[in-house]
Structure formats: structure tokens, C-alpha cells
Amino acid sequence: GWVAPGRYAQKIERLKLMTSLCASMPAQAAIADYLQHGGYDRHLRKLRYALEEQQSAMLAAIARYFPAQTRVSQPAGGYFLWLELPPQMDSLKLFQMALAQGISIAPGPIFSPTQRFRNCIRLNYGSPWTEDAEKAMETLGRIVRSF
């Protein structure tokens, strides 16, 4: 099946049966109608467009506020950008300084068991772009340039 690999399908089916016995018929009918009449496809198109716009806004902010030597990934999907900052950057210190300003980033070393990517960060552009997001990027860029 498409929900679980064949070897787990029976176990999952049994767990589903034991936990709910019967799913709500109105909910099942609503979901079936939504899927059958293109609702999910429309939703995905709108989501892809929104993420593309938000990514563009974040890339433009990085170009405006971050040092010129900042390198940025070009993801084919998802809603994260990976930034490689100048070599002297300590993203763990940057994380603390950003957090003190109410800005959340993911420092590179948390993605490595050997503490690599010390000068890298991951940024999330999954939320709608707002004036606050723009200000946060400006502040973050200012902190990065201060190192």
C-alpha cells in the first residue's frame, strides 16, 4: 500500500482497527469529495506559489543585509535555505545573539555529529513574509556583519 510498506500493512491495519473501529463517515465523505474534485491539487498549487514567493523575499533580504560572501542553497523543494556564512562566523554564538533579539535560526553544527558547518545556518521561509520577517532578516544580517 501507499500508506505503509507491505510487510507493515497488516500490523498498521490491525492497529487502526483497534484504535478507532470506524472512522467518521462524514469526515471520510468530505475528504473523498475534496480529493475527487481537485481541492487538494488547488491547495498544492497555492502552497507552491506561496512558498516560491516567500523564498524569493528571503533571498532578496539575504542579498540586501548579509555579507557579499554569503553563499545560499537553491533548494528544489521544501521551505528551508542553507546559508554558508563567512569562515570566521560561529553559528552557535549567532544563534544565542539572534535568540536574544527574538529571532530563531538553526545553527549548522546541530546538523552534524562532528560539529561541522560551524559557519552555516538554516533559515525557514515557511511562514508568510511580513514586515517583521524583513526586520528580523535585517537584524540578523547586522549581527552577522558584526562578527
N, CA and C atoms as a LAMMPS dump frame, in Angstrom:
ITEM: TIMESTEP
0
ITEM: NUMBER OF ATOMS
441
ITEM: BOX BOUNDS ff ff ff
-5.0000000000000000e+02 5.0000000000000000e+02
-5.0000000000000000e+02 5.0000000000000000e+02
-5.0000000000000000e+02 5.0000000000000000e+02
ITEM: ATOMS id mol type element x y z
1 1 1 N 0.798 -1.185 0
2 1 2 C 0 0 0
3 1 3 C 0.846 1.256 0
4 2 1 N 0.201 2.363 -0.242
5 2 2 C 0.93 3.633 -0.293
6 2 3 C 1.069 4.274 1.078
7 3 1 N 0.361 3.758 2.089
8 3 2 C 0.482 4.304 3.442
9 3 3 C 1.632 3.638 4.178
10 4 1 N 1.807 2.345 3.962
11 4 2 C 2.851 1.593 4.649
12 4 3 C 3.365 0.497 3.728
13 5 1 N 4.671 0.165 3.851
14 5 2 C 5.202 -0.934 3.053
15 5 3 C 4.445 -2.227 3.356
16 6 1 N 4.436 -3.126 2.398
17 6 2 C 3.694 -4.371 2.518
18 6 3 C 3.921 -5.138 3.799
19 7 1 N 5.168 -5.191 4.262
20 7 2 C 5.446 -6.003 5.451
21 7 3 C 4.814 -5.418 6.718
22 8 1 N 4.481 -4.116 6.706
23 8 2 C 3.858 -3.484 7.875
24 8 3 C 2.356 -3.258 7.703
25 9 1 N 1.861 -3.451 6.505
26 9 2 C 0.472 -3.105 6.199
27 9 3 C -0.524 -3.795 7.123
28 10 1 N -0.358 -5.095 7.34
29 10 2 C -1.31 -5.815 8.196
30 10 3 C -1.253 -5.317 9.636
31 11 1 N -0.051 -5.063 10.143
32 11 2 C 0.085 -4.568 11.519
33 11 3 C -0.58 -3.199 11.666
34 12 1 N -0.351 -2.328 10.7
35 12 2 C -0.938 -0.99 10.761
36 12 3 C -2.456 -1.066 10.626
37 13 1 N -2.928 -1.925 9.737
38 13 2 C -4.371 -2.097 9.579
39 13 3 C -5.006 -2.568 10.884
40 14 1 N -4.354 -3.505 11.553
41 14 2 C -4.875 -4.019 12.826
42 14 3 C -4.874 -2.917 13.896
43 15 1 N -3.774 -2.15 13.98
44 15 2 C -3.71 -1.042 14.943
45 15 3 C -4.802 -0.016 14.668
46 16 1 N -5.018 0.298 13.413
47 16 2 C -6.065 1.258 13.044
48 16 3 C -7.43 0.742 13.484
49 17 1 N -7.689 -0.517 13.221
50 17 2 C -8.965 -1.113 13.603
51 17 3 C -9.146 -1.085 15.117
52 18 1 N -8.088 -1.405 15.853
53 18 2 C -8.176 -1.473 17.311
54 18 3 C -8.31 -0.084 17.946
55 19 1 N -7.772 0.941 17.303
56 19 2 C -7.817 2.275 17.915
57 19 3 C -9.06 3.065 17.557
58 20 1 N -9.669 2.774 16.409
59 20 2 C -10.824 3.597 16.048
60 20 3 C -12.062 2.806 15.647
61 21 1 N -11.919 1.559 15.411
62 21 2 C -13.008 0.692 14.956
63 21 3 C -13.666 1.217 13.691
64 22 1 N -14.032 2.471 13.681
65 22 2 C -14.69 3.02 12.495
66 22 3 C -14.396 4.517 12.421
67 23 1 N -13.932 4.941 11.266
68 23 2 C -13.697 6.373 11.078
69 23 3 C -15.029 7.059 10.791
70 24 1 N -15.09 8.318 11.083
71 24 2 C -16.303 9.109 10.868
72 24 3 C -16.683 9.119 9.386
73 25 1 N -17.872 8.671 9.079
74 25 2 C -18.336 8.64 7.684
75 25 3 C -18.434 10.044 7.077
76 26 1 N -18.972 11.046 7.783
77 26 2 C -18.999 12.389 7.185
78 26 3 C -17.593 12.92 6.88
79 27 1 N -16.65 12.647 7.774
80 27 2 C -15.278 13.103 7.532
81 27 3 C -14.69 12.39 6.32
82 28 1 N -14.906 11.086 6.222
83 28 2 C -14.405 10.337 5.069
84 28 3 C -15.032 10.853 3.773
85 29 1 N -16.326 11.118 3.797
86 29 2 C -17.014 11.616 2.603
87 29 3 C -16.489 12.992 2.203
88 30 1 N -16.244 13.842 3.184
89 30 2 C -15.731 15.187 2.898
90 30 3 C -14.34 15.112 2.282
91 31 1 N -13.493 14.268 2.829
92 31 2 C -12.137 14.127 2.295
93 31 3 C -12.182 13.531 0.892
94 32 1 N -13.013 12.527 0.688
95 32 2 C -13.14 11.92 -0.644
96 32 3 C -13.6 12.958 -1.663
97 33 1 N -14.567 13.776 -1.301
98 33 2 C -15.064 14.821 -2.196
99 33 3 C -13.968 15.841 -2.502
100 34 1 N -13.24 16.24 -1.476
101 34 2 C -12.145 17.204 -1.614
102 34 3 C -11.099 16.676 -2.596
103 35 1 N -10.712 15.421 -2.429
104 35 2 C -9.71 14.825 -3.303
105 35 3 C -10.251 14.628 -4.72
106 36 1 N -11.47 14.167 -4.826
107 36 2 C -12.068 13.849 -6.117
108 36 3 C -12.295 15.085 -6.986
109 37 1 N -12.576 16.205 -6.376
110 37 2 C -12.905 17.408 -7.145
111 37 3 C -11.769 18.427 -7.231
112 38 1 N -10.552 17.966 -7.022
113 38 2 C -9.386 18.815 -7.256
114 38 3 C -9.021 19.768 -6.142
115 39 1 N -9.645 19.655 -4.992
116 39 2 C -9.331 20.558 -3.885
117 39 3 C -7.888 20.459 -3.436
118 40 1 N -7.388 19.243 -3.362
119 40 2 C -6.012 19.048 -2.904
120 40 3 C -5.026 19.606 -3.932
121 41 1 N -5.295 19.377 -5.215
122 41 2 C -4.42 19.912 -6.257
123 41 3 C -4.39 21.439 -6.221
124 42 1 N -5.556 22.062 -6.039
125 42 2 C -5.604 23.532 -5.92
126 42 3 C -4.803 23.992 -4.709
127 43 1 N -4.981 23.291 -3.599
128 43 2 C -4.245 23.628 -2.375
129 43 3 C -2.737 23.556 -2.619
130 44 1 N -2.28 22.485 -3.266
131 44 2 C -0.846 22.341 -3.534
132 44 3 C -0.327 23.446 -4.448
133 45 1 N -1.096 23.815 -5.464
134 45 2 C -0.671 24.907 -6.353
135 45 3 C -0.518 26.211 -5.577
136 46 1 N -1.491 26.516 -4.728
137 46 2 C -1.427 27.746 -3.925
138 46 3 C -0.248 27.703 -2.956
139 47 1 N -0.029 26.544 -2.348
140 47 2 C 1.08 26.396 -1.405
141 47 3 C 2.42 26.564 -2.109
142 48 1 N 2.577 25.935 -3.266
143 48 2 C 3.83 26.068 -4.021
144 48 3 C 4.086 27.524 -4.396
145 49 1 N 3.048 28.21 -4.836
146 49 2 C 3.193 29.617 -5.21
147 49 3 C 3.599 30.455 -3.994
148 50 1 N 2.929 30.232 -2.872
149 50 2 C 3.244 30.989 -1.652
150 50 3 C 4.683 30.736 -1.222
151 51 1 N 5.115 29.477 -1.24
152 51 2 C 6.487 29.166 -0.83
153 51 3 C 7.505 29.782 -1.782
154 52 1 N 7.202 29.785 -3.06
155 52 2 C 8.101 30.408 -4.031
156 52 3 C 8.233 31.908 -3.762
157 53 1 N 7.125 32.568 -3.471
158 53 2 C 7.148 33.999 -3.161
159 53 3 C 7.93 34.27 -1.875
160 54 1 N 7.703 33.446 -0.864
161 54 2 C 8.386 33.621 0.421
162 54 3 C 9.882 33.36 0.274
163 55 1 N 10.243 32.36 -0.525
164 55 2 C 11.657 32.094 -0.774
165 55 3 C 12.302 33.284 -1.479
166 56 1 N 11.628 33.818 -2.479
167 56 2 C 12.163 34.977 -3.207
168 56 3 C 12.37 36.166 -2.28
169 57 1 N 11.422 36.398 -1.388
170 57 2 C 11.541 37.514 -0.44
171 57 3 C 12.729 37.306 0.488
172 58 1 N 12.915 36.075 0.964
173 58 2 C 14.035 35.82 1.869
174 58 3 C 15.367 35.932 1.131
175 59 1 N 15.445 35.418 -0.086
176 59 2 C 16.681 35.539 -0.865
177 59 3 C 17.024 37.006 -1.115
178 60 1 N 16.026 37.813 -1.404
179 60 2 C 16.262 39.243 -1.623
180 60 3 C 16.76 39.905 -0.341
181 61 1 N 16.195 39.524 0.802
182 61 2 C 16.629 40.089 2.085
183 61 3 C 18.065 39.673 2.396
184 62 1 N 18.409 38.44 2.102
185 62 2 C 19.79 37.979 2.319
186 62 3 C 20.737 38.802 1.455
187 63 1 N 20.38 39.023 0.209
188 63 2 C 21.218 39.822 -0.69
189 63 3 C 21.373 41.252 -0.177
190 64 1 N 20.323 41.799 0.438
191 64 2 C 20.37 43.174 0.951
192 64 3 C 21.181 43.301 2.235
193 65 1 N 21.026 42.367 3.158
194 65 2 C 21.511 42.572 4.523
195 65 3 C 22.736 41.756 4.929
196 66 1 N 23.046 40.696 4.22
197 66 2 C 24.137 39.816 4.636
198 66 3 C 25.414 40.141 3.873
199 67 1 N 26.571 39.72 4.409
200 67 2 C 27.833 39.969 3.705
201 67 3 C 27.815 39.372 2.294
202 68 1 N 28.548 40 1.391
203 68 2 C 28.558 39.573 -0.011
204 68 3 C 29.049 38.14 -0.183
205 69 1 N 29.932 37.676 0.7
206 69 2 C 30.483 36.325 0.555
207 69 3 C 29.549 35.229 1.087
208 70 1 N 28.354 35.592 1.526
209 70 2 C 27.367 34.603 1.981
210 70 3 C 26.922 33.76 0.791
211 71 1 N 26.971 32.442 0.975
212 71 2 C 26.5 31.519 -0.071
213 71 3 C 25.18 30.905 0.386
214 72 1 N 24.236 30.789 -0.549
215 72 2 C 22.887 30.315 -0.22
216 72 3 C 22.526 29.135 -1.118
217 73 1 N 21.939 28.108 -0.509
218 73 2 C 21.471 26.952 -1.278
219 73 3 C 20.317 27.36 -2.188
220 74 1 N 20.07 26.571 -3.194
221 74 2 C 18.935 26.786 -4.095
222 74 3 C 18.086 25.514 -4.07
223 75 1 N 17.255 25.349 -3.043
224 75 2 C 16.506 24.095 -2.903
225 75 3 C 15.449 23.913 -3.993
226 76 1 N 15.243 22.651 -4.356
227 76 2 C 14.218 22.325 -5.351
228 76 3 C 12.864 22.109 -4.687
229 77 1 N 12.842 22.034 -3.375
230 77 2 C 11.595 21.829 -2.647
231 77 3 C 11.788 22.195 -1.19
232 78 1 N 10.749 22.017 -0.42
233 78 2 C 10.832 22.327 0.999
234 78 3 C 10.655 23.803 1.273
235 79 1 N 11.086 24.23 2.459
236 79 2 C 10.945 25.634 2.836
237 79 3 C 12.084 26.085 3.744
238 80 1 N 13.283 25.585 3.45
239 80 2 C 14.479 25.966 4.19
240 80 3 C 15.555 26.442 3.229
241 81 1 N 16.335 27.414 3.686
242 81 2 C 17.542 27.831 2.98
243 81 3 C 18.737 27.517 3.869
244 82 1 N 19.794 27.036 3.26
245 82 2 C 21.042 26.751 3.957
246 82 3 C 22.015 27.847 3.573
247 83 1 N 22.509 28.575 4.571
248 83 2 C 23.445 29.666 4.321
249 83 3 C 24.824 29.29 4.818
250 84 1 N 25.81 29.496 3.955
251 84 2 C 27.205 29.369 4.365
252 84 3 C 27.718 30.793 4.537
253 85 1 N 28.031 31.128 5.778
254 85 2 C 28.456 32.479 6.132
255 85 3 C 29.975 32.572 6.065
256 86 1 N 30.538 33.765 6.217
257 86 2 C 31.996 33.897 6.195
258 86 3 C 32.658 32.939 7.193
259 87 1 N 33.883 32.49 6.895
260 87 2 C 34.54 31.451 7.703
261 87 3 C 34.687 31.779 9.19
262 88 1 N 34.821 33.038 9.544
263 88 2 C 35.006 33.403 10.955
264 88 3 C 33.72 33.309 11.772
265 89 1 N 32.597 33.097 11.123
266 89 2 C 31.296 33.061 11.804
267 89 3 C 31.175 31.827 12.685
268 90 1 N 30.677 32.036 13.885
269 90 2 C 30.342 30.941 14.799
270 90 3 C 28.822 30.928 14.915
271 91 1 N 28.189 29.994 14.239
272 91 2 C 26.725 29.996 14.188
273 91 3 C 26.083 29.659 15.529
274 92 1 N 26.818 29.015 16.429
275 92 2 C 26.264 28.769 17.768
276 92 3 C 26.172 30.082 18.551
277 93 1 N 27.188 30.926 18.425
278 93 2 C 27.127 32.254 19.047
279 93 3 C 26.056 33.108 18.364
280 94 1 N 25.998 33.008 17.04
281 94 2 C 24.977 33.74 16.29
282 94 3 C 23.585 33.327 16.748
283 95 1 N 23.391 32.043 16.973
284 95 2 C 22.104 31.537 17.456
285 95 3 C 21.706 32.232 18.756
286 96 1 N 22.64 32.322 19.711
287 96 2 C 22.358 32.961 21.003
288 96 3 C 22.055 34.45 20.832
289 97 1 N 22.841 35.118 19.999
290 97 2 C 22.631 36.551 19.782
291 97 3 C 21.298 36.813 19.076
292 98 1 N 20.968 35.975 18.108
293 98 2 C 19.699 36.126 17.386
294 98 3 C 18.522 35.855 18.318
295 99 1 N 18.646 34.817 19.126
296 99 2 C 17.571 34.463 20.055
297 99 3 C 17.303 35.605 21.034
298 100 1 N 18.359 36.296 21.45
299 100 2 C 18.199 37.441 22.353
300 100 3 C 17.387 38.562 21.689
301 101 1 N 17.354 38.562 20.353
302 101 2 C 16.574 39.556 19.603
303 101 3 C 15.212 39.002 19.167
304 102 1 N 14.892 37.786 19.638
305 102 2 C 13.616 37.172 19.278
306 102 3 C 13.611 36.512 17.909
307 103 1 N 14.797 36.185 17.405
308 103 2 C 14.935 35.576 16.078
309 103 3 C 15.428 34.146 16.248
310 104 1 N 14.739 33.218 15.623
311 104 2 C 15.108 31.809 15.723
312 104 3 C 15.769 31.342 14.427
313 105 1 N 16.96 30.775 14.566
314 105 2 C 17.675 30.173 13.438
315 105 3 C 18.125 28.787 13.878
316 106 1 N 18.556 27.988 12.933
317 106 2 C 19.121 26.675 13.253
318 106 3 C 20.61 26.727 12.925
319 107 1 N 21.486 26.659 13.953
320 107 2 C 22.918 26.704 13.694
321 107 3 C 23.401 25.417 13.024
322 108 1 N 24.348 25.555 12.12
323 108 2 C 24.841 24.426 11.341
324 108 3 C 25.294 23.21 12.127
325 109 1 N 26.021 23.373 13.243
326 109 2 C 26.521 22.191 13.952
327 109 3 C 25.443 21.218 14.43
328 110 1 N 24.201 21.66 14.589
329 110 2 C 23.173 20.71 15.031
330 110 3 C 22.827 19.707 13.935
331 111 1 N 23.309 19.936 12.723
332 111 2 C 23.066 19.014 11.617
333 111 3 C 24.266 18.108 11.355
334 112 1 N 25.206 18.08 12.291
335 112 2 C 26.41 17.273 12.114
336 112 3 C 26.81 16.607 13.423
337 113 1 N 27.097 15.311 13.402
338 113 2 C 27.558 14.652 14.628
339 113 3 C 28.986 15.051 14.998
340 114 1 N 29.7 15.689 14.064
341 114 2 C 31.094 16.066 14.316
342 114 3 C 31.283 17.576 14.426
343 115 1 N 30.192 18.309 14.652
344 115 2 C 30.248 19.768 14.822
345 115 3 C 30.751 20.502 13.578
346 116 1 N 30.526 19.92 12.403
347 116 2 C 30.855 20.618 11.156
348 116 3 C 29.833 21.737 10.934
349 117 1 N 30.025 22.482 9.905
350 117 2 C 29.108 23.552 9.481
351 117 3 C 29.017 24.678 10.512
352 118 1 N 30.131 24.942 11.194
353 118 2 C 30.15 25.962 12.243
354 118 3 C 29.774 27.344 11.698
355 119 1 N 30.07 27.592 10.434
356 119 2 C 29.76 28.903 9.853
357 119 3 C 28.496 28.857 8.986
358 120 1 N 27.636 27.873 9.251
359 120 2 C 26.409 27.725 8.457
360 120 3 C 25.168 27.848 9.339
361 121 1 N 24.077 28.272 8.721
362 121 2 C 22.783 28.31 9.411
363 121 3 C 21.697 27.843 8.44
364 122 1 N 20.597 27.392 9.018
365 122 2 C 19.423 27.051 8.218
366 122 3 C 18.315 28.024 8.593
367 123 1 N 17.691 28.617 7.583
368 123 2 C 16.582 29.544 7.785
369 123 3 C 15.306 28.946 7.202
370 124 1 N 14.202 29.225 7.849
371 124 2 C 12.894 28.703 7.457
372 124 3 C 12.083 29.825 6.807
373 125 1 N 11.643 29.605 5.576
374 125 2 C 10.785 30.601 4.919
375 125 3 C 9.357 30.079 4.757
376 126 1 N 8.953 29.167 5.626
377 126 2 C 7.634 28.555 5.541
378 126 3 C 6.487 29.423 6.024
379 127 1 N 6.78 30.504 6.7
380 127 2 C 5.723 31.408 7.179
381 127 3 C 5.552 32.563 6.2
382 128 1 N 4.372 33.157 6.154
383 128 2 C 4.168 34.296 5.251
384 128 3 C 5.176 35.415 5.523
385 129 1 N 5.64 36.052 4.443
386 129 2 C 6.61 37.137 4.574
387 129 3 C 5.891 38.384 5.064
388 130 1 N 6.412 38.957 6.148
389 130 2 C 5.802 40.135 6.759
390 130 3 C 6.867 41.195 6.998
391 131 1 N 6.42 42.343 7.445
392 131 2 C 7.355 43.407 7.818
393 131 3 C 8.256 42.939 8.962
394 132 1 N 7.7 42.168 9.893
395 132 2 C 8.505 41.629 10.995
396 132 3 C 9.587 40.688 10.482
397 133 1 N 9.263 39.88 9.485
398 133 2 C 10.258 38.971 8.906
399 133 3 C 11.376 39.773 8.247
400 134 1 N 11.006 40.828 7.551
401 134 2 C 12.003 41.692 6.911
402 134 3 C 12.92 42.321 7.962
403 135 1 N 12.336 42.817 9.047
404 135 2 C 13.134 43.422 10.127
405 135 3 C 14.043 42.388 10.779
406 136 1 N 13.534 41.175 10.952
407 136 2 C 14.346 40.109 11.55
408 136 3 C 15.547 39.791 10.661
409 137 1 N 15.335 39.751 9.361
410 137 2 C 16.451 39.484 8.444
411 137 3 C 17.462 40.622 8.467
412 138 1 N 16.975 41.847 8.57
413 138 2 C 17.887 42.994 8.658
414 138 3 C 18.719 42.905 9.936
415 139 1 N 18.077 42.585 11.048
416 139 2 C 18.784 42.44 12.327
417 139 3 C 19.781 41.297 12.259
418 140 1 N 19.364 40.173 11.718
419 140 2 C 20.252 39.017 11.611
420 140 3 C 21.458 39.345 10.735
421 141 1 N 21.231 40.02 9.629
422 141 2 C 22.336 40.432 8.769
423 141 3 C 23.297 41.368 9.479
424 142 1 N 22.76 42.272 10.278
425 142 2 C 23.605 43.197 11.041
426 142 3 C 24.468 42.428 12.045
427 143 1 N 23.882 41.434 12.715
428 143 2 C 24.645 40.62 13.671
429 143 3 C 25.754 39.866 12.939
430 144 1 N 25.429 39.264 11.801
431 144 2 C 26.429 38.512 11.031
432 144 3 C 27.569 39.433 10.612
433 145 1 N 27.251 40.618 10.135
434 145 2 C 28.296 41.55 9.693
435 145 3 C 29.161 42.033 10.85
436 146 1 N 28.644 41.967 12.076
437 146 2 C 29.417 42.444 13.235
438 146 3 C 30.509 41.46 13.658
439 147 1 N 30.472 40.24 13.178
440 147 2 C 31.497 39.248 13.566
441 147 3 C 32.818 39.568 12.919
